[in-house]
Amino acid sequence: MSAVSLAEAKQFLQIGYNNQDLIVQILIDSAQQFVEEKTGFKLDGEIERIDTVDGGVLTLFPNSFPVVSVSEVFDLRSNSVVSADLYRLVNDGIQLLTGTRWLSGGHFETADRHADNQQRFRLTYNGGFATAPARFKEVILQLMHHDFDNRGGKLQQSAAGYGTTWQALMKGPIGSKIRALIHGSMLV
């Protein structure tokens, strides 16, 4: 599911025809993927996700944010489910109620990784935004607009303001907004 609809993107680009819909959709998907990779926040809806993570820390953090609820923490070493009575969800992370680290052995020993250097815990959780916040949509639209204006090699041209690089783009207003998303200051 795209955080920005094709209709929203076409309106933002001021396109009233359909012959570039495929290109616009590809640019939407690319911009959304870029924002998700840079921020760690998932914008494709609130869905069940499964990640594996290491122990050895006070808080287990899944790979996708925001975390809405945790269905299961599975210990890969002991091949058992960690009782939900032993942990709680705090600020997108999973903490043991005892305040101890998530480690191997009975969840509380010293080695961080499962045999063969595999990650220790499998997390099943619901995560992602049900609806993308406006600030995320704004950044996706601006990235998509930039890519649309610079498609077909225009990025390499130096005339008419098309001479730009990703490094320059990230130093400008779009980069500032992405950095703010990463640091959580644009979530509302």
C-alpha positions, -999 to +999 in steps of 0.1 A: +000+000+000+014+034-010+015+062+016+007+086-013-020+077-038-016+081-075-043+107-075-025+127-048+008+125-067-008+136-100-025+165-082+008+175-066+026+173-100-004+191-117-008+162-142-043+159-157-036+130-181-031+093-176-002+084-200+025+088-173+006+070-145+031+040-145+061+064-142+044+084-114+036+052-095+072+039-098+084+073-085+060+072-056+071+037-047+108+046-050+104+078-028+085+059-002+111+031-001+138+057+003+120+074+032+113+041+049+149+030+046+163+063+059+138+066+088+130+030+098+093+039+098+070+017+078+043+036+058+027+007+040+000+002+067-003-014+101+004-050+094+019-081+111+057-081+107+083-107+117+119-098+125+148-115+141+170-095+165+200-101+188+198-102+226+223-087+249+204-054+253+178-040+277+154-033+248+147-054+217+139-031+188+121-045+158+133-034+124+102-014+116+085+014+134+061+023+149+054-008+168+017-010+177+015-043+195+036-074+201+021-108+193+051-130+202+087-131+213+102-164+203+136-175+218+154-193+189+180-209+212+155-225+236+129-229+208+103-215+231+079-186+233+087-160+259+057-154+282+040-121+274+038-117+312+076-111+312+078-081+289+061-049+279+061-026+248+079+008+256+086+034+229+086+009+200+109-015+219+103-046+240+116-046+276+117-073+302+097-063+333+126-074+354+148-046+340+174-071+329+190-077+295+176-099+268+203-126+266+207-162+258+200-193+279+168-188+300+165-154+283+189-139+309+224-154+305+255-140+288+259-150+251+240-127+227+236-150+197+220-183+190+241-212+176+258-206+143+259-169+150+223-164+142+201-137+157+186-148+190+149-137+191+121-137+165+096-110+171+061-111+157+043-077+160+020-053+144+038-023+131+037+006+107+014+035+103-022+028+095-022+061+077+010+079+068+014+111+088+012+143+067+049+151+071+060+118+057+036+123+027+050+157+021+086+144+019+075+116-004+057+140-027+087+163-028+111+135-036+088+121-062+084+156-077+122+160-078+126+126-096+097+134-120+113+167-130+147+151-134+137+118-152+152+108-185+187+121-178+177+157-170+196+152-137+228+155-157+218+187-175+233+219-163+208+243-179+175+255-165+183+245-129+185+208-136+221+205-125+217+188-091+230+157-073+216+136-045+242+150-022+230+185-030+194+174-026+201+160+009+218+193+019+186+212+010+151+214+024+142+178+015+172+165+033+164+186+063+129+171+064+142+136+061+167+142+089+139+156+111+118+125+104+147+103+115+150+122+147+113+121+154+106+158+153+081+156+124+058+128+135+027+149+139 
